Structures are given as C-alpha cells and as structure tokens.
Amino acid sequence: MDRLRWGSPEMVLTHPTESSMPSLPIALPGEDGSAWTVRDSEALYRIEGWGEPYFSINQAGRVTVSPHGDRGGCVDLYELVQDLQRRGLRLPLLIRFSDILADRIERLNASFARAIARYNYGGVYRGVYPVKVNQQRHLVEEVVEYGKPYQFGLEAGSKPELLIALSLLRTPGALLICNGYKDAEFIETALLSRRLGQNPIVVIEQLEEVDLAIAAARKLGIAPVLGVRAKLNTKASGHWEDSAGERAKFGLRLWEIVAVWERLRAADMGDALQLLHFHIGSQVSSIGAIKDAIREAAQIYTELVRLGPHGLFGCGGGLGVDYDGSKTNFAASKNYSMQNYAYDVVAGIKDACTQKRVPVPTIVSESGRAIASHQSVLVFEVLGSGAVTREPMPAPDEADPLPIVNLYETLNSLTLETYQECYHDAEQFRDEAIAAFCLGYLSLQQRVKAERLYGECCDRILAIARQQDYVPDDLEDLEKAATVSYYANFSVFQSLPDSWAIDQLFPMVPIHRLDEEPTVRATLADLTCDSDGRIDRFIDLKDVKPYLELHRLRSGEPYYIGVFLNGAYQEILGDLHNLFGDTDAVHIQVQPDGYKVEHAIAGDAMADVLRYVQYDRQAMVESIRRATEQALQQKQMTIEEARRLVETYERCLSGYTYLQSGNP
C-alpha cells in the first residue's frame, strides 16, 4: 500500500477523523456473551487426552481428581486447595495423590499379567521403581508399600540411593537393581545386604566394574548376582536418543559383555551373570522404537544364555507419559498405551526365546516416569498480569509528524482485504517514529501517540486474523507479541526445571472458572529475576502453542493454575535460583466421602535456604541488631522502629520463600 515516508515533502495528507475509523472487534471469540460450556474447556485444554482416568472437570467448572478412575472417590481440586490453605498450607503447593500412585503400580502389574496370560509366557514380571525419579521419602515409602502384592522392587543409581533402598525395601522376593557408576564401597554394601535377605543385582556398566565385583565377592565371601547393561544399536528419537547407541553414557558394547563373562568364568563365578539390562530413554514416544529395542535385546539375551546362566531380562525405562493427550509419537506424547507396551515386551521376548529354544526370563522394567508422573499436581496463584489497558484513541492533530499521520491512514484503511498489508505498513511507520524520536524529531508525547496508534492497528489486525482459517506466517509474531504475561507465585527453576532445561511440556489448566470462556492468551512469568523464568510453550495437538488461554483476573478474587503430570524428576532437579526453596507439599488420600491428609511437609523457610549457602541465622540477626544499635546512637531511628525492624527480620527468616497474598 502506497504511503508517504518520513521526510517526504511531496504532499500533505488529510487527517482521518475518529468517526471514520473502522470499528473492528478486538476481543477473542466468546467475549460477546456466547455460551461456553465445560465441554469446551475439556476440548481446549485436552484434559480427556492427558488426564484420563484421573482428572476431569465437573459441572461447576472445576478440575476434579478421581484417583481410582470410575471406581469411586472424587475430590474437587479447587475446594481442596481452599481447605488446605485454611489448614495452614501455603501456595505454591505440591499435592501428591497417594491413591494415584497405588493405581499406577496396580495398572502396570495388571498390564504385564494380562500380557503374560495372553501369550502363555512361562515367566513372571518383576517391576522396580527407580529412586532417582523422585527420592522423596514419603513417596518411596508408598511405592514400597503399594508394590508389596507384586514383589515390586527398587532401583538405585548412586550410593545415597542405595542407602535409601536398603533402609526401606523389605518385600520378600523384590529386586534391588544397582545401576550407575560404582566403586568398591558401593558393590560391597550391595553384596552385604544379601545377608539381610535383600536381592541386590549389581549391573556392570563399565568393564572395570567386573573386577571390583570379583574382588568384593572374594573379600566378603558372598556370591554376587550380576547384570550387564548393553549399548543397543536401536535408538529412540528426541531428547533421550543418546541413551542408547555407540555414544551412550552408560553400557557395554557386545565384545565387552563377552569379556565380562570371560572374566567371571576365569574367577569361577560364571554363574553370577543373571541379568541383561538396557535403556533407550526415559520417555519413548514411538512404540516402534520399543519393539525394535526388545527385538535386538532379546536376540542378545538368547545368545548370552548359551554362554552361561541367565534368567532376568531388564528392559529399562522408557514407558512414556502422554503429556499433550494427542496419543501420537510427538515428543510430548506416546502412540501406545501401557497395555500395548506390556504386550509388545512380552511378545518380543517370547518370540526370540522360542526361536532359539531357550527358557523365557523374568521380565524387569524400570517404569518410573509412568508410575510417578500422574500423582503430583502443582498449584500456584496468579498475582497479576501485564495486560495493556487501551485508552481512547488520541484525536488527530494538524501538528502530527508524518509517521503519526501515516499510522492514522493505515488504521483508516484497515479491512479484511488489506489487513496483512496494513500490518507491514504499521510496522514500518512505528519504526520510523522510533527512529525520528531517537534523532530528536519527535517529542515523548508524540512517540507515545505513535505507539498507541500502532497498538490499535495491531489489535484490530489480530482480531481479523483470528477469524481466518489461515493466518499468514508473517503475522505469527503479532500473535506472540499480543500475549499477556501472567505473573505467578512460583519458580520455574525450583518446581518445573525441565520446562526450562529441556523444553519439557506439562499440561497446565486453571483449576476453576472452567464453565467460563478463557479470553486472554497468556504466558506465565515466575518470581525469579531471570528472563528464563517464564513459560511460553504449552501443549497443543501434536504441536506447541506460544500461549495458554486464561481468564481475566478479578479484583480481590484468587486465580489458581494447576500443573499436572509433574511427579517425575521435577522435585529433585529443582534448584534454588533467587533462593526460592521447596514448596509446601501434602499427601492426600481420597475417600468415598472426602479426603484424608496423610502427610503435610512444610516447604523451605528463608533461614533454610540461606543455610544451604552458608549463612548463619543467628549471625545475620546479630548483624541487624548491631546495625540498629548504631542507628539508634546516631539518632537515625527510634527504639520502636529498631524493635520492629528486628522482629520483622526474624519473622522473615522463619517465613516461606514465596509471596503470600492473603487468600483465601
């Protein structure tokens, strides 16, 4: 579209009047009062896809939690949060639903039981929970308790995790898988636990570890049970693809596995090698990759049986979680169910063993993500927003410089046919206005006027674009720029570190007002003084959205957002950026007539996080006391002010590291 440019003296434009400007809607669809239902919210947030069978929305427009699916017991999450705050728990709050954890363990074991029956498999399944997924004591205790009927064991990848497992695991017949790098102390501790009736299996990850195992066994006079981790050629796609293959951090090449067996045989311990283990990634989205890995590993297993005793087949982790609900091979999803996974694992192993005429092994999986993710919900409050309030359009002025004149003309020319062209023009004239201001040709008031005109152009262009079936690529930045920042009372780095570190997607939903249409496209900004402390990637259908649809904030009314499926890795990976510490946490057991608080764990106080970085509470208080005493001597403050400062300082040291809004 032809326009005059800055500095062009050829002609004088007639200013458009306000009444001549087109009136285009700038609200999102639905703000005109059209009906919005709970079903619309279910579809928008894809809750049936990722939340089934545990999470849904009731007719009051609130998220509900049903730990046993349709088998009874349901709690209104909004009411639960209100109740917990009245009990003294604070937001942000991590809510762990113990019944969901129990249900996940039951479902996993039932899936393998059905697969074993379907394929007439002659062996059994023995699952283990990798402690690294979430080491919180109450959670690991619950895993052990709920896993007892299935002889469900634990996996330790470090010496501290081994100590956890030894102190908690008392289930007869349960396995204790020892992975990770090991020294002599690690291996000796594992072997000694056999005297307690434990079943530790030390997995050789590096060739040197077999010599440590032989030496420890001879020193202690305890026969070891060992495994080997194989580096498979099969690789999954996505972030964890390097968990397998030649460049994998852990595991042995095939020639190294044979070397392990030869060293054991030479030490007269050939029968110690019992387990073949592999791992191709924590979140495997494609069932095809799992099938390929099982096929390759099963062939390795059948060949190893020819060398000597075996009996355990460890298929590692990888059983995925459908974070976006699309049921596809997208990185944030998976194109298979838990039952499909069990069927393919059992069938793949049996086919190989039948072909080679060897006995089928006991199947071991380390499906920690699939077990722990669903039981945890993080709830935080929105403190405010960066929404721009558009004031009435300024009237044209004969003294307006040319960039402002051109912006008026662009606004006046905006139609369905010209909106893309007008966007390009508005961009140029806004840039010309800024350049003129920087050169001293525009006053501050004139620059503000230009920016308001540009904002009005963008609002109207965006309103047109959102009503089209196809939006040109060059308008995508406009959509992103139009999002509103919602300031939230939490730390991305502490509570959702994978969102920042590896762009992990988690489903996020307002836990109430879901019978109303969310008319704001927002991103979330946390409390930290870091530009990375924001979330601007949200789940979509096999895609990523740059915004989350939220409701307009109401004065004096709390607005709560829930983050779901975050029970794996997030708590332990969280860090103390800006010294925001652990949140309050609570374990909930849902009952037919309500709920029961099993455990309540206070989050970090300010003194706690300061102690992590070597600050002493008493020394800090004493420093403030000395400073107030000096101020009193210099008559810079009163005794009452000094007392109030010291009391406030001490109270802060005992207080929560997050902000307190006073709600409910």
C-alpha positions in Angstrom: 0.0 0.0 0.0 1.5 3.4 -1.0 2.3 5.7 1.9 4.3 8.8 2.4 7.6 8.1 4.1 9.4 10.1 6.8 10.9 13.2 5.3 8.8 13.1 2.1 7.7 16.7 1.2 5.5 15.8 -1.8 2.0 16.2 -0.3 0.0 16.9 2.8 -2.4 14.3 3.9 -5.9 15.0 5.3 -6.2 13.6 8.7 -8.9 10.9 9.1 -11.5 11.7 11.8 -12.2 9.3 14.7 -15.7 8.7 13.3 -14.2 7.5 10.0 -12.1 4.8 11.6 -13.4 1.3 11.3 -14.7 -0.4 14.4 -13.4 -3.9 14.5 -13.7 -6.3 17.4 -10.5 -6.9 19.4 -11.9 -9.5 21.8 -11.4 -13.1 21.4 -14.4 -15.2 20.2 -16.8 -15.7 23.1 -16.4 -12.4 24.9 -19.6 -11.2 23.2 -21.5 -13.4 25.7 -21.8 -16.5 23.6 -22.3 -19.7 25.6 -19.3 -21.5 26.9 -19.6 -24.9 28.4 -17.4 -27.3 30.5 -17.1 -29.5 27.4 -15.5 -26.5 25.6 -12.9 -26.3 28.3 -12.3 -30.0 28.2 -11.6 -29.8 24.5 -9.5 -26.6 24.8 -7.2 -28.0 27.5 -7.3 -31.5 26.1 -7.9 -32.9 29.6 -9.6 -36.1 28.4 -6.4 -36.9 26.4 -3.8 -36.5 29.1 -5.9 -36.6 32.3 -7.9 -39.8 31.8 -8.9 -41.5 34.1 -7.7 -39.3 36.9 -8.6 -35.7 36.0 -11.8 -34.2 34.6 -14.0 -31.1 35.0 -17.3 -31.0 36.9 -20.4 -29.0 36.1 -19.2 -26.2 38.5 -16.3 -25.7 36.1 -13.6 -27.0 38.5 -11.0 -29.7 38.0 -11.7 -32.9 39.8 -9.4 -35.7 40.8 -10.5 -39.3 40.7 -7.5 -41.5 41.8 -9.3 -44.7 41.1 -10.9 -43.6 37.8 -14.6 -44.7 37.6 -14.2 -47.0 40.6 -15.2 -44.3 43.1 -13.8 -41.5 45.1 -13.5 -37.9 43.7 -12.3 -34.6 45.1 -12.9 -31.0 43.8 -9.4 -29.7 43.4 -10.4 -26.0 43.9 -12.2 -26.9 47.2 -9.3 -29.0 48.2 -6.8 -26.1 47.7 -9.1 -23.8 49.7 -9.3 -26.3 52.5 -5.6 -26.9 52.6 -4.9 -23.2 52.9 -7.3 -23.0 55.8 -5.3 -25.8 57.4 -2.2 -23.5 57.1 -0.6 -24.9 54.0 0.7 -22.2 51.6 0.8 -21.7 47.8 2.6 -22.7 45.7 1.6 -26.1 46.9 2.5 -29.6 45.7 -0.3 -32.0 46.1 0.5 -35.7 45.9 -2.4 -38.1 45.5 -1.2 -41.4 47.1 -4.1 -43.3 45.6 -3.0 -42.4 42.0 0.5 -43.7 42.8 -1.1 -47.0 44.0 -3.3 -47.2 40.9 -0.3 -46.7 38.6 1.6 -49.6 40.2 -1.5 -51.8 40.1 -2.2 -50.9 36.4 1.4 -51.6 35.4 1.5 -55.0 37.0 -2.0 -55.9 35.7 -0.9 -54.9 32.2 2.0 -57.4 32.3 -0.2 -60.0 34.0 -2.6 -59.8 31.1 0.2 -59.9 28.5 1.8 -63.0 30.2 -1.5 -64.7 30.1 -2.3 -63.7 26.6 1.0 -65.1 25.2 1.2 -68.0 27.6 4.5 -66.7 28.7 6.3 -69.1 31.1 8.0 -66.4 33.2 6.9 -63.6 35.5 7.1 -59.8 35.7 9.0 -58.0 38.5 8.9 -54.3 38.3 11.3 -51.9 40.1 10.9 -48.2 40.9 14.0 -46.0 40.0 14.6 -44.0 43.1 16.1 -41.2 41.0 12.7 -40.3 39.5 11.6 -38.9 42.9 13.5 -39.6 46.0 11.1 -38.0 48.5 10.8 -40.3 51.5 7.1 -40.5 51.8 6.7 -41.2 48.1 9.3 -44.0 48.1 7.7 -45.5 51.2 4.4 -45.5 49.5 5.9 -47.2 46.4 7.3 -50.0 48.5 4.0 -50.4 50.4 1.7 -50.4 47.4 4.2 -52.6 45.5 4.2 -55.4 48.1 1.5 -57.5 46.5 3.5 -57.6 43.3 7.0 -58.0 44.8 7.8 -54.6 43.4 11.4 -53.6 44.0 13.6 -50.5 43.8 16.4 -49.3 41.5 19.4 -47.3 42.8 21.8 -45.4 40.7 24.1 -44.0 43.3 25.3 -44.8 46.8 22.8 -42.4 48.5 20.0 -44.1 46.6 21.3 -47.5 47.5 21.2 -46.5 51.2 17.6 -45.3 50.7 16.6 -48.6 49.1 18.3 -50.7 51.8 16.5 -48.8 54.6 13.1 -49.1 53.0 12.8 -52.3 50.9 11.6 -55.2 53.0 9.5 -57.0 50.5 10.4 -60.7 50.1 11.3 -61.6 46.6 11.6 -58.0 45.4 14.6 -57.0 43.4 17.1 -54.3 44.1 18.7 -53.2 40.9 22.0 -51.4 41.3 22.8 -49.2 38.3 25.2 -46.3 37.7 28.9 -45.9 38.3 30.2 -47.9 41.2 33.2 -48.1 43.5 34.3 -50.9 45.8 32.2 -49.5 48.7 29.1 -49.4 46.6 29.5 -53.0 45.5 30.5 -54.3 49.0 27.4 -52.6 50.5 25.2 -54.2 47.9 26.7 -57.6 48.5 26.5 -57.4 52.3 22.7 -56.6 52.0 22.2 -60.2 50.8 22.8 -61.1 54.5 19.6 -59.1 55.2 17.6 -61.1 52.8 17.8 -58.5 50.1 18.1 -59.4 46.4 20.7 -56.9 45.0 21.7 -57.2 41.4 24.8 -55.2 40.6 24.7 -54.1 37.0 28.1 -53.8 35.3 28.1 -50.5 33.4 31.8 -50.2 32.8 34.2 -53.1 32.1 36.4 -52.1 35.1 33.4 -52.8 37.5 33.6 -56.5 37.0 37.0 -56.7 38.6 35.6 -54.7 41.6 32.7 -57.1 41.9 35.0 -60.2 41.8 37.3 -58.6 44.4 34.3 -57.7 46.7 32.8 -61.2 46.4 36.1 -62.8 47.4 36.7 -60.4 50.2 33.3 -60.9 51.7 32.8 -64.5 50.8 29.4 -63.6 49.3 28.3 -64.9 45.9 27.3 -61.9 43.8 24.3 -61.7 41.4 25.4 -59.5 38.5 23.9 -58.0 35.4 25.3 -56.2 32.3 24.0 -53.1 30.6 24.1 -53.4 26.8 24.6 -50.5 24.4 21.9 -51.2 21.8 22.1 -50.1 18.3 18.4 -49.2 18.4 17.8 -45.6 19.5 14.7 -43.7 20.3 14.2 -40.2 18.9 14.0 -36.9 20.8 15.9 -35.7 23.8 16.9 -39.1 25.1 18.1 -40.6 21.9 21.7 -40.7 23.2 20.7 -43.1 26.0 21.4 -45.8 23.5 23.9 -46.3 20.7 27.6 -46.1 20.4 27.8 -42.8 22.2 25.6 -43.7 25.1 27.0 -42.6 28.5 26.4 -46.0 30.1 26.6 -49.6 29.0 28.9 -52.1 27.4 29.5 -53.0 23.7 28.9 -56.6 22.8 32.5 -57.5 22.9 32.8 -56.0 26.4 29.8 -58.1 27.6 31.6 -61.2 26.4 34.7 -60.0 28.2 32.7 -59.6 31.4 31.5 -63.2 31.2 35.0 -64.5 30.4 36.5 -62.7 33.4 33.8 -64.1 35.6 34.3 -67.6 34.3 38.0 -67.3 34.9 37.3 -66.3 38.5 35.0 -69.3 38.8 31.9 -67.0 39.0 30.4 -67.6 35.6 27.0 -68.4 37.2 26.9 -64.9 38.8 25.8 -63.3 35.5 22.0 -63.3 35.6 20.6 -60.1 34.1 20.8 -58.4 30.7 19.7 -54.8 31.0 19.3 -52.0 28.5 17.7 -48.5 28.5 16.9 -46.4 25.4 15.4 -43.3 27.0 13.2 -42.0 29.8 10.3 -41.0 27.5 10.0 -43.1 24.4 7.2 -41.7 22.2 7.1 -44.4 19.5 6.1 -48.0 20.1 8.2 -48.8 17.0 11.4 -47.9 18.8 10.4 -50.1 21.8 9.7 -53.0 19.6 13.0 -52.7 17.8 14.9 -52.4 21.1 13.1 -55.5 22.5 13.9 -57.4 19.3 17.6 -56.6 19.4 18.0 -57.1 23.2 16.1 -60.4 23.1 18.5 -61.7 20.5 21.4 -60.7 22.6 19.8 -62.4 25.6 19.3 -65.7 23.9 22.9 -65.7 22.8 24.2 -64.9 26.3 22.2 -67.8 27.7 24.3 -70.1 25.5 27.4 -68.8 27.4 26.0 -69.4 30.9 23.2 -68.9 33.4 20.8 -66.1 32.9 17.2 -65.6 33.9 16.5 -61.8 34.1 15.7 -59.5 31.2 15.7 -55.8 32.1 14.0 -53.6 29.6 14.8 -50.4 31.5 12.6 -47.3 31.4 11.0 -45.5 28.5 7.3 -46.3 29.1 6.1 -42.8 28.2 3.6 -40.3 29.5 1.1 -38.6 27.2 1.7 -35.0 28.3 -0.3 -33.4 25.5 -3.0 -36.0 25.1 -2.5 -36.5 21.4 -1.7 -40.2 21.5 1.0 -39.7 18.8 4.7 -40.1 18.5 5.2 -36.4 19.2 7.9 -35.8 21.8 5.4 -34.8 24.5 3.2 -37.8 23.8 3.2 -41.5 23.0 1.4 -43.6 20.4 0.7 -46.6 22.6 -0.9 -47.5 25.9 0.5 -49.2 28.9 -1.2 -52.4 27.9 0.2 -52.1 24.3 3.7 -51.7 25.9 3.3 -54.8 28.0 2.0 -56.9 25.1 4.9 -55.9 22.8 7.6 -56.5 25.5 6.2 -59.9 26.4 5.6 -61.0 22.8 9.1 -59.8 21.6 10.9 -61.7 24.3 8.9 -64.9 23.9 9.3 -64.9 20.1 13.1 -64.7 20.4 13.3 -67.4 23.1 11.0 -69.7 21.2 13.1 -69.2 18.1 16.3 -70.1 20.0 14.7 -72.7 22.2 15.8 -71.1 25.5 13.7 -70.6 28.6 11.9 -67.3 28.9 13.4 -64.9 31.5 11.8 -62.9 34.3 10.9 -59.5 32.9 12.1 -56.5 34.8 11.1 -52.9 33.9 12.1 -49.5 35.5 9.0 -47.5 34.5 9.5 -44.7 37.0 8.1 -41.9 34.9 4.9 -43.8 34.1 4.5 -44.6 37.8 5.2 -41.2 39.4 4.1 -38.5 37.0 0.4 -38.5 37.5 0.3 -38.5 41.3 1.6 -35.0 41.6 -0.1 -31.6 41.0 1.5 -28.2 41.5 -1.0 -25.4 42.3 0.0 -21.8 42.3 -1.8 -18.4 42.3 -1.6 -15.7 39.7 -0.5 -12.5 41.4 -1.2 -10.1 38.5 -0.9 -9.5 34.8 0.9 -7.3 32.3 -2.3 -6.7 30.3 -2.3 -3.4 28.4 -5.3 -1.2 29.0 -6.1 0.6 25.8 -7.1 4.2 26.4 -9.4 6.1 24.0 -7.7 6.8 20.7 -6.0 10.2 20.6 -7.6 12.7 18.3 -5.6 13.7 15.1 -3.7 16.9 15.3 -2.6 19.2 12.4 0.9 19.3 14.0 1.3 15.5 13.9 4.5 14.5 12.2 4.4 12.2 9.2 4.9 8.8 10.9 1.8 9.5 13.0 -0.2 10.7 10.0 0.7 7.5 8.2 -0.4 5.4 11.2 -3.7 7.1 11.2 -4.1 6.5 7.5 -3.1 2.8 8.0 -5.8 2.5 10.7 -8.4 4.1 8.4 -7.5 1.7 5.6 -7.8 -1.5 7.5 -10.2 -4.0 6.0 -10.5 -7.8 5.7 -8.7 -7.5 2.3 -5.9 -5.2 3.5 -5.1 -6.4 7.0 -1.9 -8.2 6.1 -0.6 -5.2 4.1 -1.6 -2.8 6.8 0.4 -4.8 9.3 3.5 -4.4 7.3 2.8 -0.7 6.9 2.1 -0.2 10.6 5.4 -2.0 11.4 7.3 0.4 9.2 5.7 3.6 10.4 6.2 2.6 14.0 9.9 2.0 13.3 10.1 5.4 11.5 8.5 7.1 14.6 11.1 5.5 16.9 13.9 6.5 14.6 12.6 10.0 14.5 12.3 10.2 18.2 15.9 8.9 18.6 17.1 11.7 16.3 15.2 14.3 18.3 12.4 15.0 15.7 9.6 13.6 17.8 8.6 14.6 21.4 8.0 12.0 24.1 4.2 12.7 23.8 4.4 12.1 20.0 6.2 8.8 20.4 3.6 7.7 22.9 0.9 8.7 20.4 2.6 6.7 17.7 2.9 3.6 19.9 -0.8 3.8 20.9 -1.8 4.1 17.2 0.4 1.1 16.4 -1.1 -0.9 19.2 -4.6 -0.1 18.0 -3.6 -1.2 14.5 -2.2 -4.5 15.8 -5.3 -5.2 18.0 -7.6 -4.7 15.0 -5.4 -6.7 12.6 -5.2 -9.5 15.1 -9.0 -9.6 15.6 -9.4 -10.1 11.8 -6.6 -12.7 11.6 -8.0 -14.8 14.4 -11.2 -15.2 12.4 -9.5 -16.6 9.4 -9.0 -20.2 8.5 -5.4 -19.5 7.6 -3.1 -16.9 9.1 0.0 -15.8 7.1 3.3 -16.7 8.6 4.4 -13.1 8.9 1.5 -12.5 11.4 2.6 -15.2 13.8 4.9 -12.7 15.6 2.0 -10.4 16.1 0.1 -13.2 17.8 3.1 -13.9 20.1 3.5 -10.2 20.8 -0.2 -9.9 21.8 0.1 -12.4 24.6 -0.2 -11.1 28.1 2.2 -12.0 30.9 0.5 -13.5 34.0 2.8 -13.2 37.0 2.7 -16.4 39.0 3.8 -17.2 42.6 6.2 -20.0 41.9 9.7 -20.6 40.5 10.2 -22.4 37.2 13.7 -23.4 38.3 12.5 -24.9 41.5 9.2 -26.6 40.6 9.4 -27.2 36.8 13.1 -27.3 35.9 12.6 -29.5 32.9 10.4 -26.8 31.3 13.4 -24.5 31.3 16.2 -27.0 30.8 14.9 -29.3 28.0 11.6 -27.6 26.9 9.5 -30.3 28.6 5.8 -29.7 28.2 3.4 -30.1 31.1 -0.4 -29.7 30.9 -1.5 -26.5 32.7 -5.1 -25.7 33.4 -6.9 -23.2 35.6 -8.5 -25.4 38.3 -11.7 -23.3 38.4 -13.9 -21.0 36.3 -13.8 -23.6 33.5 -17.5 -23.0 32.8 -16.4 -19.6 31.6 -14.5 -18.9 28.4 -10.9 -18.0 28.9 -10.4 -14.9 26.8 -6.8 -14.0 27.5 -3.9 -15.6 25.6 -1.2 -15.5 28.2 2.3 -16.7 29.1 3.5 -17.3 32.7 6.2 -15.4 34.4 7.6 -16.7 37.7 9.0 -14.8 40.6 12.7 -15.1 39.7 14.7 -12.2 38.4 15.6 -14.1 35.3 14.3 -13.7 31.8 14.3 -17.5 31.5 11.9 -17.8 34.4 8.8 -17.9 32.2 6.7 -20.5 30.4 5.7 -19.7 26.8 5.4 -23.2 25.4 2.1 -25.1 26.1 0.6 -28.3 24.9 -1.4 -28.4 21.7 -2.5 -31.2 19.4 0.9 -32.7 18.4 2.3 -29.2 18.5 3.3 -26.4 20.8 1.3 -23.2 21.5 3.1 -20.0 22.4 0.3 -19.1 24.9 -2.2 -20.5 27.4 -5.8 -19.5 27.3 -6.6 -18.0 30.7 -9.4 -15.9 32.2 -9.4 -12.3 33.0 -8.4 -11.6 36.6 -11.0 -10.3 39.0 -10.1 -7.9 41.7 -10.0 -9.5 45.1 -10.5 -13.0 43.8 -7.7 -15.6 43.7 -6.9 -17.3 40.4 -5.3 -20.7 40.6 -3.5 -22.7 37.9 -2.6 -26.4 38.2 0.4 -28.0 36.6 -0.2 -31.7 36.1 1.9 -34.9 35.4 4.9 -33.3 37.1 5.7 -36.0 39.6 8.8 -37.4 37.8 12.2 -35.7 38.3 10.9 -32.1 38.9 11.2 -32.0 42.7 14.7 -33.4 42.9 16.1 -31.4 39.9 14.7 -28.1 41.2 17.3 -25.6 42.2 17.5 -22.5 44.5 17.6 -19.8 41.8 17.0 -16.5 43.7 16.8 -18.7 46.8 13.2 -19.8 46.2 13.1 -23.1 48.0 11.0 -26.2 48.2 7.2 -25.6 48.3 4.8 -26.9 50.8 3.7 -30.5 50.0 0.8 -32.6 51.1 -0.1 -36.3 50.6 -3.8 -36.8 50.0 -5.8 -40.0 50.2 -9.2 -39.7 48.5 -12.1 -41.4 50.3 -15.7 -42.1 49.2 -16.9 -39.2 51.3 -14.0 -36.8 51.0 -10.3 -37.0 51.6 -7.7 -37.5 54.3 -4.4 -35.7 54.7 -1.7 -38.4 55.1 1.3 -36.2 55.3 2.0 -32.5 55.3 5.5 -31.3 54.6 6.5 -27.7 55.2 8.4 -26.0 52.4 11.7 -24.3 53.0 11.9 -21.3 55.3 14.2 -18.4 54.3 16.6 -19.5 57.0 16.7 -23.0 55.5 17.7 -21.8 52.0 20.2 -19.3 53.5 21.8 -22.1 55.4 22.3 -24.0 52.2 24.6 -21.2 51.0 26.4 -21.0 54.4 24.6 -18.1 56.1 24.0 -18.5 59.8 20.7 -17.3 61.1 22.0 -16.1 64.5 24.9 -14.2 62.9 22.6 -12.5 60.5 20.2 -11.4 63.2 23.1 -10.2 65.3 24.4 -8.2 62.4 21.0 -6.4 62.1 20.9 -5.8 65.9 24.3 -4.1 65.7 23.2 -2.0 62.8 20.1 -0.9 64.6 22.1 -0.1 67.7 24.4 2.1 65.7 21.4 3.8 64.0 20.0 4.5 67.5 23.2 6.0 68.7 23.2 8.3 65.6 19.5 9.1 66.2 18.6 7.8 62.7 15.7 5.7 64.1 13.6 5.3 67.2 13.7 2.4 69.6 10.2 1.4 68.3 11.5 1.3 64.7 14.5 -0.7 65.8 12.4 -3.2 67.6 10.0 -3.5 64.6 12.9 -4.0 62.1 14.5 -6.8 64.2 11.1 -8.5 64.7 10.3 -8.3 61.0 13.7 -9.6 60.1 13.4 -12.6 62.4 9.9 -13.3 61.2 11.1 -13.3 57.6 13.8 -15.8 58.4 11.1 -18.2 59.6 8.8 -17.4 56.7 8.1 -19.0 53.3 10.4 -18.1 50.5 7.4 -17.4 48.2 4.9 -14.4 48.3 1.9 -14.5 50.5 -1.3 -13.0 49.0 -3.6 -13.4 51.9 -6.1 -15.6 50.0 -8.4 -17.3 50.7 
